[in-house]
Amino acid sequence: MAGGDRCAALVPHAEGATVPYYASASELNSYWQSVFPNKAMPSAILDHLSAPSGNEKKVKESEHYWSVYLDQLTEGDAKIFHNWAHRIASEKLLYPETVFTAGSKLNLYIDRAAALHSAWLRHDTTDSIPMSTKNFTEIVMTFVPVSLAMAHDMWSTLRSCEHPREVAGEQKACTMSVKSMHGFAASTLGTNDLRAISTSLDVPEDGINSPSNRYKVAAVRAVTAKAAANTITCHSMSFPVALFYCHAVNPTRIYEVTLQRDREDNDVPVLKTPPVVRAIAVCHVNTSGFDPTLKYWVKLGRKPGQASVCHFLTRGDVLWVPASAA
């Protein structure tokens, strides 16, 4: 379709299921320019504009379908999976703020971007999808054919959207349109004058996992001008359409960090990781409400509230910052 613009497309669905419509590139560009005139969309939002529509996606014949999995999945299973994934990720992906100093070395872990090429929905259709595990069958039937793996991811995403606040004072929302994501950020931060930022394109979609090859911090630039600022981070989630888990654990300090693969240890073979990575790091300053059982605290020899907690944005994340603080 000309200019990469897709006409609103119907998702393959079962009879009687809700039918969402995809947003076209022209619709999204029009909205973006109306709220952010002469400002480019961040790459994490643009990536979803080139996504294939749902009825263009094929499910391999060898894959199992969601109906096989649904009978086996219980709420208890989902909770176990959610807690397991949360703790495993925390152990590797979290860093103390002191590491963001030129010359520091670290094993670089940046998580993969989930569902980076799922398509945006039109804002006026997002309310037609009942986002709850109670409506899991109805939701899946809206997007059939759905593989076993996608059904698992959909359930996990719905559980994350329903999960009680894990950090004291956290504000969160799951959004399925650019307008709703922007609206949550503006409402939470108390201003429409925002900047939307995503991490550099030199961060691979599959993330970076370098247990052997370390990286050296080459440069650090503060993104927020104040000592600490209120920000919103929106994480791309695995779902048949674009869905972002947006949350605020404030205040934060934001850095753009340039890292170079360290080649000093010649005995270690170089993994297939980028030689230079430029990524955005978010540091949560007030950690008094964080889970005290995280292995992160054991590694630091600290307790919640005694140190900042930092993590890198993935290729699919969007950071919202008040323009006055950027």
MORAHU-V436667 format. One record per residue. N is the residue number from 1. RES is the residue in one small letter. SS is DSSP state (~ for helix, > for strand, _ for the rest). Layout:
# MORAHU-V436667
N & RES & SS
N & RES & SS
This chain:
# MORAHU-V436667
1 & m & _
2 & a & ~
3 & g & ~
4 & g & ~
5 & d & _
6 & r & _
7 & c & _
8 & a & _
9 & a & _
10 & l & >
11 & v & _
12 & p & _
13 & h & _
14 & a & _
15 & e & _
16 & g & _
17 & a & _
18 & t & _
19 & v & _
20 & p & _
21 & y & >
22 & y & >
23 & a & _
24 & s & _
25 & a & ~
26 & s & ~
27 & e & ~
28 & l & ~
29 & n & ~
30 & s & ~
31 & y & ~
32 & w & ~
33 & q & ~
34 & s & ~
35 & v & ~
36 & f & _
37 & p & _
38 & n & _
39 & k & _
40 & a & _
41 & m & _
42 & p & _
43 & s & ~
44 & a & ~
45 & i & ~
46 & l & ~
47 & d & ~
48 & h & ~
49 & l & ~
50 & s & ~
51 & a & _
52 & p & _
53 & s & _
54 & g & ~
55 & n & ~
56 & e & ~
57 & k & _
58 & k & _
59 & v & _
60 & k & _
61 & e & _
62 & s & _
63 & e & _
64 & h & _
65 & y & >
66 & w & ~
67 & s & ~
68 & v & ~
69 & y & ~
70 & l & ~
71 & d & _
72 & q & _
73 & l & _
74 & t & _
75 & e & ~
76 & g & ~
77 & d & ~
78 & a & ~
79 & k & ~
80 & i & ~
81 & f & ~
82 & h & ~
83 & n & ~
84 & w & ~
85 & a & ~
86 & h & ~
87 & r & ~
88 & i & ~
89 & a & ~
90 & s & ~
91 & e & ~
92 & k & ~
93 & l & ~
94 & l & _
95 & y & >
96 & p & _
97 & e & ~
98 & t & ~
99 & v & ~
100 & f & _
101 & t & _
102 & a & _
103 & g & _
104 & s & _
105 & k & >
106 & l & >
107 & n & _
108 & l & _
109 & y & >
110 & i & >
111 & d & _
112 & r & _
113 & a & _
114 & a & _
115 & a & _
116 & l & _
117 & h & _
118 & s & _
119 & a & >
120 & w & _
121 & l & >
122 & r & _
123 & h & ~
124 & d & ~
125 & t & ~
126 & t & ~
127 & d & ~
128 & s & ~
129 & i & _
130 & p & _
131 & m & _
132 & s & _
133 & t & ~
134 & k & ~
135 & n & ~
136 & f & ~
137 & t & ~
138 & e & ~
139 & i & ~
140 & v & ~
141 & m & ~
142 & t & ~
143 & f & _
144 & v & _
145 & p & _
146 & v & _
147 & s & >
148 & l & ~
149 & a & ~
150 & m & ~
151 & a & ~
152 & h & ~
153 & d & ~
154 & m & ~
155 & w & ~
156 & s & ~
157 & t & ~
158 & l & ~
159 & r & ~
160 & s & ~
161 & c & ~
162 & e & ~
163 & h & _
164 & p & _
165 & r & _
166 & e & _
167 & v & _
168 & a & _
169 & g & _
170 & e & _
171 & q & >
172 & k & >
173 & a & >
174 & c & >
175 & t & >
176 & m & _
177 & s & _
178 & v & ~
179 & k & ~
180 & s & ~
181 & m & ~
182 & h & ~
183 & g & ~
184 & f & ~
185 & a & ~
186 & a & ~
187 & s & ~
188 & t & ~
189 & l & ~
190 & g & _
191 & t & _
192 & n & _
193 & d & _
194 & l & >
195 & r & >
196 & a & >
197 & i & >
198 & s & _
199 & t & _
200 & s & _
201 & l & _
202 & d & _
203 & v & _
204 & p & _
205 & e & _
206 & d & _
207 & g & _
208 & i & >
209 & n & >
210 & s & _
211 & p & _
212 & s & _
213 & n & _
214 & r & _
215 & y & >
216 & k & >
217 & v & >
218 & a & >
219 & a & >
220 & v & >
221 & r & >
222 & a & >
223 & v & _
224 & t & _
225 & a & _
226 & k & _
227 & a & _
228 & a & _
229 & a & >
230 & n & _
231 & t & >
232 & i & >
233 & t & >
234 & c & >
235 & h & >
236 & s & >
237 & m & _
238 & s & _
239 & f & _
240 & p & _
241 & v & >
242 & a & _
243 & l & _
244 & f & >
245 & y & >
246 & c & >
247 & h & >
248 & a & >
249 & v & _
250 & n & _
251 & p & _
252 & t & >
253 & r & >
254 & i & >
255 & y & >
256 & e & >
257 & v & >
258 & t & >
259 & l & >
260 & q & >
261 & r & >
262 & d & _
263 & r & _
264 & e & _
265 & d & _
266 & n & _
267 & d & _
268 & v & _
269 & p & _
270 & v & _
271 & l & _
272 & k & _
273 & t & _
274 & p & _
275 & p & _
276 & v & >
277 & v & >
278 & r & >
279 & a & >
280 & i & >
281 & a & >
282 & v & >
283 & c & >
284 & h & >
285 & v & _
286 & n & _
287 & t & _
288 & s & _
289 & g & _
290 & f & _
291 & d & _
292 & p & _
293 & t & _
294 & l & _
295 & k & ~
296 & y & ~
297 & w & ~
298 & v & ~
299 & k & ~
300 & l & ~
301 & g & _
302 & r & _
303 & k & _
304 & p & _
305 & g & _
306 & q & _
307 & a & _
308 & s & _
309 & v & >
310 & c & >
311 & h & >
312 & f & >
313 & l & _
314 & t & _
315 & r & _
316 & g & _
317 & d & _
318 & v & >
319 & l & >
320 & w & >
321 & v & >
322 & p & >
323 & a & _
324 & s & _
325 & a & _
326 & a & _
